[in-house]
Amino acid sequence: MTTLYFKKVMISIFVAALLLACTKQTDTNEAPAIVGTWKLLSGTLVEKGDTTVTDYTQGVSFIKIINDTHFAFIQHDLKGGKDSTTAVFTAGGGTYTLKENTYTENLEYCNAREWEGHHFSFTIEIKNDTLVQKGIEKVESANIERLNIEKYVRMK
């Protein structure tokens, strides 16, 4: 081998290593954008032609926690349960699937037991720190079939 050939090979290896070092690495284990803790701002229910909009920033707090495989939600009134007309506590959770913008909750636990064992599919849209989910909730045993639109903000 000549010295010139050896130098060319070494320079080529150096350049290749430099290019690889400059290439952005992607983490295939990166969590989906939906993973996190979300605070519900508003909810809109459309059922049998009636629309009800609820402001979840006044008198009540509702959060949804989503990890890589499970979700949980918790809601309670902000008066410590001391006002009999506004006292509320709701909780539930289970597994979920996410395929593109279709988020499906498989509700395994819920204080409203007739909701357990049901699957609820939502179309989701995430922009910056805002999550909007929209889908039909149907629980035949409770005579419920309604459109549910929820708007969340990511908690920091």
Helices and strands as residue ranges (DSSP letters): H 3-22, E 36-47, E 50-55, E 60-66, E 70-77, E 89-99, E 102-110, G 113-115, E 119-127, E 130-139, G 140-142, E 144-154
